[in-house]
């Protein structure tokens, strides 16, 4: 069980030609299993390292019933902890960001250092057997990947972020992620859909020419998708085909990015990182997005944007044009996934066929089935299935 993720990405799946069944997108017990076997053992982005540049600076991330705080210590190291006091489980800090030289519980004033040590207990004599060394904050795994801070609740033998992104490391390197800074703070939006529907749609290449006329004008026939073991890659090259106002503004005024190869000047790249986050990479900026489950039929989109410092007027203009273009794309996608979610609840739907070109959907489904074998069933098993003993790997 300690290394259940080992070998998942390379699993041979007899069900490769069919999608995940619809009940997985509405079932509460299946979501509980996903949280334990998929989401808790997976890496989640919190912020850019520059967002917590000074000692005491912190960012929080709330998901799957947990609150995590990533904080920089006085030694300069970034650590992460459960945002929970070890005395009576009070949340230590509120809100997405802040700065605290010490973390002081607002309930009983137990005090923790930025490295997690318990350093202050009021009425200390009331706790004669208390060992402060055993009551520091509960640590959470941290990984800094190219300047971005990721956390993981459970180490279940899965790959690091660097290992997952390794197939595209050379492609990403010129963008200088480490030097980027936040240009749009964290924004959250609720969506009435299962979290998987967001990711399925993100990696679905077949719907682009059907449902996204703007992207079709921008890319022509250049849009492409591919799947590596732990990351999906989508891409499109900007054409000179006339578009709407903001599409034309973007293409006309996009300035040269001196740090990028010529082939990347007009290239839009999309990466979906297992299992529930993605980043859109442009010559002008990078957008991150996570889709975090709230219930079987609702999730929260958590979004943020970063870029290299650049005060050129044309760069500011194209970043705004980029936002206007993608605002329309997001509205189109929201309409799509909302209707798909409604369809997943229909008794008429079980599984759908997957074409040979739908490599990203195949890859995701393969990993879900490997971690939760009941995902192969066209209809839900009897309640309590997730709590029965599982075969030892």
C-alpha positions as CSV (number, residue, x, y, z in Angstrom):
1,X,0.0,0.0,0.0
2,X,2.9,2.4,0.7
3,X,3.8,2.5,-3.0
4,X,0.4,2.0,-4.7
5,X,1.3,4.6,-7.3
6,X,4.3,2.6,-8.5
7,X,3.7,1.4,-12.1
8,X,0.3,3.1,-12.4
9,X,1.3,5.2,-15.4
10,X,2.4,2.2,-17.4
11,X,-0.6,0.0,-16.6
12,X,-2.0,-2.0,-19.6
13,X,-5.7,-1.5,-19.6
14,X,-8.2,-3.9,-21.3
15,X,-10.8,-1.1,-21.1
16,X,-8.7,1.5,-23.0
17,X,-11.4,1.9,-25.7
18,X,-14.1,3.1,-23.3
19,X,-14.5,6.1,-21.1
20,X,-14.9,6.1,-17.4
21,X,-18.5,5.3,-16.5
22,X,-21.0,8.1,-15.7
23,X,-21.6,7.0,-12.1
24,X,-18.1,8.0,-11.2
25,X,-19.1,11.6,-11.8
26,X,-22.0,11.6,-9.3
27,X,-21.3,9.0,-6.7
28,X,-20.3,10.1,-3.1
29,X,-18.5,6.9,-2.2
30,X,-16.4,7.0,-5.3
31,X,-15.4,10.6,-4.5
32,X,-14.3,9.4,-1.0
33,X,-12.2,6.8,-2.6
34,X,-10.7,9.3,-5.0
35,X,-9.8,11.6,-2.2
36,X,-7.9,8.9,-0.4
37,X,-6.3,7.1,-3.3
38,X,-5.9,9.9,-5.9
39,X,-6.0,13.4,-4.5
40,X,-4.4,13.2,-1.0
41,X,-1.3,11.4,-2.5
42,X,-1.0,14.0,-5.3
43,X,0.9,17.2,-5.6
44,X,-1.0,20.5,-5.6
45,X,0.3,24.0,-6.4
46,X,0.1,26.6,-3.7
47,X,1.9,29.7,-5.1
48,X,5.1,31.0,-6.6
49,X,8.1,31.0,-4.3
50,X,8.3,34.8,-4.7
51,X,4.9,35.1,-3.2
52,X,6.4,34.1,0.1
53,X,9.7,35.8,-0.2
54,X,10.3,37.1,3.3
55,X,10.4,35.1,6.6
56,X,6.9,34.6,7.9
57,X,5.2,35.1,4.5
58,X,2.6,32.4,3.9
59,X,0.0,31.1,1.5
60,X,-2.7,28.7,2.3
61,X,-4.5,26.0,0.3
62,X,-7.8,24.5,1.4
63,X,-8.9,21.2,-0.3
64,X,-10.4,17.7,0.5
65,X,-11.2,18.7,4.0
66,X,-7.7,20.0,4.9
67,X,-6.1,23.4,5.2
68,X,-2.4,23.6,4.4
69,X,-0.1,26.6,5.1
70,X,3.1,27.0,3.2
71,X,5.4,29.4,5.1
72,X,9.0,30.7,4.8
73,X,11.1,30.3,7.9
74,X,13.7,32.6,9.3
75,X,16.3,30.3,7.7
76,X,14.9,31.0,4.3
77,X,13.4,27.5,3.8
78,X,9.8,27.0,2.7
79,X,7.9,24.4,4.7
80,X,4.3,23.4,4.8
81,X,2.1,22.3,7.7
82,X,-1.5,21.5,8.5
83,X,-3.2,24.7,9.4
84,X,-4.4,23.2,12.6
85,X,-3.4,23.8,16.2
86,X,-2.2,20.7,18.0
87,X,-4.1,21.7,21.2
88,X,-7.8,21.8,20.2
89,X,-7.7,21.7,16.4
90,X,-8.3,25.4,15.9
91,X,-7.3,26.9,12.5
92,X,-4.2,29.0,13.0
93,X,-4.6,31.5,10.1
94,X,-7.4,32.7,8.0
95,X,-7.4,33.8,4.4
96,X,-5.2,32.9,1.4
97,X,-2.1,35.0,2.3
98,X,-0.4,36.7,5.2
99,X,2.8,37.2,7.2
100,X,3.4,36.0,10.7
101,X,6.7,35.8,12.5
102,X,5.1,33.3,14.8
103,X,1.8,31.4,14.3
104,X,-0.4,32.1,17.4
105,X,-3.6,30.2,17.8
106,X,-6.5,32.6,18.2
107,X,-8.3,30.2,20.6
108,X,-5.8,29.6,23.4
109,X,-2.7,31.3,22.2
110,X,-0.5,28.3,21.7
111,X,2.4,29.6,19.7
112,X,4.4,28.0,16.9
113,X,7.6,29.1,15.1
114,X,7.7,29.3,11.3
115,X,9.6,26.0,11.3
116,X,6.6,24.3,13.0
117,X,8.1,24.1,16.5
118,X,5.8,24.6,19.5
119,X,7.4,27.5,21.4
120,X,4.7,28.9,23.7
121,X,2.0,27.3,25.8
122,X,0.0,29.6,28.2
123,X,-0.6,28.0,31.6
124,X,2.3,25.6,30.9
125,X,2.0,24.2,34.4
126,X,-1.4,22.8,33.6
127,X,0.3,20.3,31.2
128,X,2.9,18.5,33.4
129,X,3.4,15.7,30.9
130,X,3.5,17.8,27.8
131,X,6.5,17.4,25.5
132,X,6.7,20.4,23.2
133,X,8.9,18.4,20.7
134,X,6.0,16.0,20.2
135,X,3.4,18.7,19.6
136,X,4.8,20.8,16.8
137,X,2.7,21.5,13.7
138,X,1.9,18.4,11.5
139,X,4.3,18.7,8.5
140,X,3.2,18.4,4.9
141,X,5.5,17.4,2.0
142,X,6.8,20.4,0.0
143,X,8.4,20.5,-3.5
144,X,9.7,23.5,-5.2
145,X,9.6,23.0,-8.9
146,X,11.0,25.7,-11.1
147,X,10.0,28.4,-8.6
148,X,6.5,27.1,-7.9
149,X,5.5,25.7,-4.4
150,X,3.7,22.3,-4.4
151,X,2.4,20.4,-1.4
152,X,1.3,16.7,-0.9
153,X,-0.8,15.4,2.0
154,X,0.3,11.8,1.7
155,X,3.5,10.1,0.2
156,X,2.1,7.1,-1.6
157,X,5.0,6.3,-3.7
158,X,4.1,8.7,-6.6
159,X,6.5,10.7,-8.7
160,X,7.7,14.2,-7.9
161,X,6.5,17.2,-9.9
162,X,9.9,17.3,-11.5
163,X,9.7,13.6,-12.5
164,X,6.2,14.1,-13.9
165,X,7.3,17.1,-16.0
166,X,10.6,15.6,-17.1
167,X,9.5,14.8,-20.6
168,X,9.0,18.6,-21.2
169,X,11.8,20.0,-19.1
170,X,13.8,21.2,-22.0
171,X,10.8,22.8,-23.7
172,X,9.9,24.7,-20.5
173,X,13.3,25.8,-19.4
174,X,13.6,28.9,-21.7
175,X,10.5,30.4,-20.1
176,X,12.4,31.1,-16.8
177,X,9.6,30.2,-14.4
178,X,11.9,30.9,-11.4
179,X,12.0,34.6,-12.4
180,X,8.3,35.0,-12.8
181,X,6.1,37.0,-10.5
182,X,2.4,37.0,-9.8
183,X,0.3,39.3,-12.0
184,X,-3.1,38.0,-10.9
185,X,-3.8,36.9,-7.4
186,X,-5.6,33.7,-6.6
187,X,-9.2,33.6,-7.8
188,X,-11.7,30.9,-7.0
189,X,-14.9,30.0,-8.9
190,X,-17.4,27.3,-8.1
191,X,-18.7,25.1,-10.8
192,X,-21.6,22.6,-10.6
193,X,-19.6,19.7,-12.0
194,X,-17.5,16.8,-10.8
195,X,-13.8,17.6,-10.7
196,X,-13.0,15.0,-13.4
197,X,-15.2,16.7,-15.9
198,X,-13.0,19.8,-15.8
199,X,-9.9,17.8,-16.5
200,X,-11.5,15.7,-19.1
201,X,-12.6,18.8,-21.0
202,X,-9.2,20.4,-20.7
203,X,-7.4,17.5,-22.4
204,X,-10.1,16.9,-25.0
205,X,-8.8,17.9,-28.4
206,X,-11.8,16.9,-30.4
207,X,-14.1,19.6,-29.1
208,X,-11.8,22.5,-30.1
209,X,-13.0,22.9,-33.7
210,X,-16.6,22.3,-32.7
211,X,-17.1,24.4,-29.6
212,X,-14.3,27.0,-29.6
213,X,-14.5,29.2,-32.8
214,X,-12.1,31.7,-31.3
215,X,-9.4,29.1,-30.7
216,X,-10.1,27.6,-34.2
217,X,-9.5,31.0,-35.7
218,X,-6.3,31.4,-33.7
219,X,-4.8,28.0,-34.4
220,X,-6.3,26.8,-37.7
221,X,-5.5,23.1,-38.0
222,X,-2.3,23.3,-35.8
223,X,-4.0,22.2,-32.5
224,X,-2.4,19.0,-31.2
225,X,-2.5,16.8,-28.1
226,X,-0.3,14.1,-26.7
227,X,0.0,12.1,-23.4
228,X,3.0,11.3,-21.4
229,X,2.7,9.1,-18.3
230,X,1.9,11.9,-15.9
231,X,1.2,14.9,-18.0
232,X,-0.8,15.8,-21.1
233,X,0.4,18.4,-23.6
234,X,-1.7,20.4,-25.9
235,X,-0.5,23.1,-28.3
236,X,-1.5,25.5,-31.0
237,X,0.4,27.9,-33.3
238,X,-1.0,31.3,-33.9
239,X,-2.1,31.8,-37.5
240,X,-2.6,35.1,-39.4
241,X,-6.2,34.3,-40.1
242,X,-8.5,37.3,-39.3
243,X,-10.4,36.9,-36.0
244,X,-12.5,39.0,-33.7
245,X,-11.2,42.3,-32.2
246,X,-9.2,40.9,-29.3
247,X,-7.8,38.0,-31.3
248,X,-6.5,40.5,-33.9
249,X,-5.1,42.8,-31.2
250,X,-3.3,40.0,-29.6
251,X,-1.6,38.7,-32.8
252,X,-0.8,42.2,-34.1
253,X,0.7,43.6,-30.9
254,X,2.4,40.5,-29.4
255,X,5.9,41.7,-28.7
256,X,9.0,39.5,-29.2
257,X,10.1,37.6,-26.1
258,X,13.9,37.8,-26.4
259,X,14.4,34.8,-24.0
260,X,12.3,32.4,-26.1
261,X,13.3,30.4,-29.2
262,X,11.8,31.6,-32.5
263,X,9.4,28.6,-32.6
264,X,7.9,29.6,-29.3
265,X,7.1,33.2,-30.1
266,X,3.6,32.4,-31.4
267,X,3.1,29.1,-29.7
268,X,0.4,28.4,-27.0
269,X,1.2,25.4,-24.8
270,X,-1.1,23.7,-22.4
271,X,0.0,21.1,-19.8
272,X,-2.3,19.1,-17.6
273,X,-0.5,17.7,-14.6
274,X,-1.9,14.6,-12.9
275,X,-4.5,14.6,-11.6
276,X,-6.3,17.9,-11.3
277,X,-4.2,20.9,-12.3
278,X,-2.9,22.6,-15.5
279,X,-1.0,25.5,-16.8
280,X,-1.4,27.5,-20.0
281,X,1.9,28.8,-21.2
282,X,2.1,31.8,-23.6
283,X,5.0,34.0,-24.7
284,X,3.4,36.8,-22.5
285,X,2.4,34.9,-19.3
286,X,1.5,31.6,-17.6
287,X,-1.9,30.7,-16.1
288,X,-2.3,28.0,-13.5
289,X,-5.6,26.3,-12.7
290,X,-6.7,23.6,-10.3
291,X,-10.0,21.9,-10.0
292,X,-10.7,20.9,-6.4
293,X,-13.7,18.7,-5.4
294,X,-16.3,20.1,-3.1
295,X,-18.9,17.3,-3.6
296,X,-19.5,14.6,-6.2
297,X,-21.2,17.2,-8.4
298,X,-19.4,20.4,-7.5
299,X,-15.8,21.7,-7.6
300,X,-13.8,24.9,-7.1
301,X,-11.6,26.3,-9.8
302,X,-8.5,27.9,-8.3
303,X,-6.7,30.2,-10.7
304,X,-3.6,32.4,-10.8
305,X,-1.3,34.1,-13.3
306,X,2.4,34.8,-13.5
307,X,4.8,36.5,-15.9
308,X,8.3,37.8,-16.2
309,X,8.5,41.5,-15.2
310,X,7.9,43.5,-18.4
311,X,6.6,47.1,-18.5
312,X,6.3,47.4,-22.2
313,X,2.9,48.9,-23.2
314,X,2.3,46.3,-25.9
315,X,3.0,43.6,-23.4
316,X,0.3,45.0,-21.0
317,X,-2.1,45.2,-24.0
318,X,-1.6,41.7,-25.2
319,X,-2.0,40.3,-21.6
320,X,-5.3,42.1,-21.4
321,X,-6.3,40.7,-24.9
322,X,-5.2,37.3,-23.7
323,X,-7.6,37.5,-20.8
324,X,-10.4,38.7,-23.1
325,X,-9.8,35.8,-25.4
326,X,-9.7,33.2,-22.7
327,X,-12.7,34.6,-20.8
328,X,-14.8,33.6,-23.9
329,X,-13.1,30.2,-24.0
330,X,-13.8,29.7,-20.3
331,X,-17.5,30.6,-20.8
332,X,-17.8,28.1,-23.6
333,X,-16.1,25.4,-21.5
334,X,-18.4,26.1,-18.6
335,X,-21.4,25.6,-20.7
336,X,-20.0,22.4,-22.1
337,X,-19.0,20.8,-18.8
338,X,-22.2,21.8,-17.0
339,X,-24.3,20.0,-19.7
340,X,-22.0,17.0,-19.6
341,X,-22.4,16.8,-15.8
342,X,-26.2,16.8,-16.2
343,X,-25.8,14.0,-18.8
344,X,-23.7,11.9,-16.5
345,X,-26.7,11.7,-14.1
346,X,-28.9,10.1,-16.8
347,X,-29.6,6.4,-16.4
348,X,-29.3,6.2,-20.2
349,X,-25.5,6.7,-20.0
350,X,-23.0,4.2,-18.8
351,X,-19.7,4.4,-20.8
352,X,-18.8,6.0,-24.1
353,X,-16.3,4.9,-26.8
354,X,-12.9,6.5,-26.9
355,X,-11.3,7.1,-30.3
356,X,-7.6,6.3,-30.9
357,X,-6.8,10.0,-31.0
358,X,-8.3,10.6,-27.5
359,X,-4.9,9.7,-25.9
360,X,-5.2,12.0,-22.9
361,X,-8.6,10.7,-21.8
362,X,-7.3,7.2,-22.2
363,X,-4.3,8.0,-20.1
364,X,-6.3,9.5,-17.3
365,X,-8.9,6.7,-17.2
366,X,-6.1,4.2,-17.1
367,X,-4.6,5.6,-14.0
368,X,-8.0,6.0,-12.2
369,X,-8.8,2.4,-13.0
370,X,-5.5,1.2,-11.7
371,X,-6.0,3.0,-8.4
372,X,-9.7,2.3,-8.0
373,X,-10.6,-1.0,-9.9
374,X,-14.3,-0.4,-9.3
375,X,-14.0,2.3,-12.0
376,X,-14.3,-0.5,-14.5
377,X,-17.9,-1.2,-13.5
378,X,-20.6,0.2,-15.7
379,X,-22.9,0.7,-12.7
380,X,-22.0,1.4,-9.0
381,X,-21.4,-1.6,-6.8
382,X,-23.3,-2.2,-3.5
383,X,-22.7,0.6,-0.9
384,X,-19.7,0.0,1.3
385,X,-17.4,-1.3,-1.5
386,X,-14.7,1.2,-0.8
387,X,-14.3,0.0,2.8
388,X,-13.9,-3.6,2.1
389,X,-10.3,-5.0,2.2
390,X,-8.4,-4.6,-1.0
391,X,-6.1,-7.1,-2.6
392,X,-2.4,-6.5,-1.7
393,X,-0.4,-5.3,-4.7
